[in-house]
Amino acid sequence: MLAFAPLHNVVGAAGAALSWLTDLLEPLAGGMATAAAIVLFTIAVRLLISPLTVAQVRGERRRAALAPQVRDLQRRYANDPAKLQGEVFALYRSAGANPVAGCLPLLLQAPFLLVLYRLFSTSEGGTGLLDERLAGVPLGHHISDGLTGAAGPLFAVLLVLLLVLAWWSSRRARRASAAVGTVAGTPTEGPGAATLGRLLPLLPFATVLVALVLPLAAVIYLLTTTAWSALEQVVLRRPQATAPQTA
């Protein structure tokens, strides 16, 4: 079956870039050069979309500043969920706080993850990356291929790290929702709000489930980008010092 031409070209270009990085890192990283190249590739992707992440954080701060007004709306329209949601979105729009913008950094990473999946699940690109290994495990190895030898401990470590990062991100999501008085930009009261409030903090754990079907190379990408997101949360979302008030 013929590959979709634009995707095939992108996969080929990504494979050539990874091969170049691998050759560059091989004197330093040895047999871990390809894995190190994937980490650097991931960091480059995150730096590329970092302006969107900064915009996302600014939007979160705007929504946090609007939390008292959101709670006031919740009291005024407690018996009219549709009106409440409309008023909350109108408030956000007037303040330039778009809750949907927070999804963009995550959505833009999907194509890069797909490219890595193709590179290390097929021979597409003709770069020979399928032959590369980490700790003796092929980077194209899936959990479904078996966990004998070094594959079991290696995947176990990666999955545990993903689980810890998911737990940390979930805790932060709950705290953020409590701070702004909304869940993903929607009021915390009204039909479906309780269900949404329970489900959204569980979304970070989806990375662990996704890792179960990805090749090792894509799991390394997923772990690196998740760790980068956690670092961004520490640096960009740290509490801001308030200016001292003068008498």
Secondary structure in CASP SS format (residue, H / E / C, confidence):
PFRMAT SS
TARGET T0000
AUTHOR 0000-0000-0000
METHOD secondary structure of the structure
MODEL  1
M C 1.00
L C 1.00
A C 1.00
F C 1.00
A H 1.00
P H 1.00
L H 1.00
H H 1.00
N H 1.00
V H 1.00
V H 1.00
G H 1.00
A H 1.00
A H 1.00
G H 1.00
A H 1.00
A H 1.00
L H 1.00
S H 1.00
W H 1.00
L H 1.00
T H 1.00
D H 1.00
L H 1.00
L H 1.00
E H 1.00
P H 1.00
L H 1.00
A H 1.00
G H 1.00
G H 1.00
M H 1.00
A H 1.00
T H 1.00
A H 1.00
A H 1.00
A H 1.00
I H 1.00
V H 1.00
L H 1.00
F H 1.00
T H 1.00
I H 1.00
A H 1.00
V H 1.00
R H 1.00
L H 1.00
L H 1.00
I C 1.00
S H 1.00
P H 1.00
L H 1.00
T H 1.00
V H 1.00
A H 1.00
Q H 1.00
V H 1.00
R H 1.00
G H 1.00
E H 1.00
R H 1.00
R H 1.00
R H 1.00
A H 1.00
A H 1.00
L C 1.00
A H 1.00
P H 1.00
Q H 1.00
V H 1.00
R H 1.00
D H 1.00
L H 1.00
Q H 1.00
R H 1.00
R H 1.00
Y C 1.00
A C 1.00
N C 1.00
D C 1.00
P H 1.00
A H 1.00
K H 1.00
L H 1.00
Q H 1.00
G H 1.00
E H 1.00
V H 1.00
F H 1.00
A H 1.00
L H 1.00
Y H 1.00
R H 1.00
S H 1.00
A H 1.00
G C 1.00
A C 1.00
N C 1.00
P H 1.00
V H 1.00
A H 1.00
G H 1.00
C H 1.00
L H 1.00
P H 1.00
L H 1.00
L H 1.00
L H 1.00
Q H 1.00
A H 1.00
P H 1.00
F H 1.00
L H 1.00
L H 1.00
V H 1.00
L H 1.00
Y H 1.00
R H 1.00
L H 1.00
F H 1.00
S H 1.00
T C 1.00
S C 1.00
E C 1.00
G C 1.00
G C 1.00
T C 1.00
G C 1.00
L H 1.00
L H 1.00
D H 1.00
E C 1.00
R E 1.00
L E 1.00
A C 1.00
G C 1.00
V E 1.00
P E 1.00
L C 1.00
G C 1.00
H C 1.00
H C 1.00
I H 1.00
S H 1.00
D H 1.00
G C 1.00
L C 1.00
T C 1.00
G C 1.00
A C 1.00
A H 1.00
G H 1.00
P H 1.00
L H 1.00
F H 1.00
A H 1.00
V H 1.00
L H 1.00
L H 1.00
V H 1.00
L H 1.00
L H 1.00
L H 1.00
V H 1.00
L H 1.00
A H 1.00
W H 1.00
W H 1.00
S H 1.00
S H 1.00
R H 1.00
R H 1.00
A H 1.00
R H 1.00
R H 1.00
A H 1.00
S H 1.00
A H 1.00
A H 1.00
V H 1.00
G C 1.00
T E 1.00
V E 1.00
A C 1.00
G C 1.00
T E 1.00
P E 1.00
T C 1.00
E C 1.00
G C 1.00
P C 1.00
G C 1.00
A H 1.00
A H 1.00
T H 1.00
L H 1.00
G H 1.00
R H 1.00
L H 1.00
L H 1.00
P H 1.00
L H 1.00
L H 1.00
P H 1.00
F H 1.00
A H 1.00
T H 1.00
V H 1.00
L H 1.00
V H 1.00
A H 1.00
L C 1.00
V C 1.00
L C 1.00
P C 1.00
L H 1.00
A H 1.00
A H 1.00
V H 1.00
I H 1.00
Y H 1.00
L H 1.00
L H 1.00
T H 1.00
T H 1.00
T H 1.00
A H 1.00
W H 1.00
S H 1.00
A H 1.00
L H 1.00
E H 1.00
Q H 1.00
V H 1.00
V H 1.00
L H 1.00
R C 1.00
R C 1.00
P C 1.00
Q C 1.00
A C 1.00
T C 1.00
A C 1.00
P C 1.00
Q C 1.00
T C 1.00
A C 1.00
END
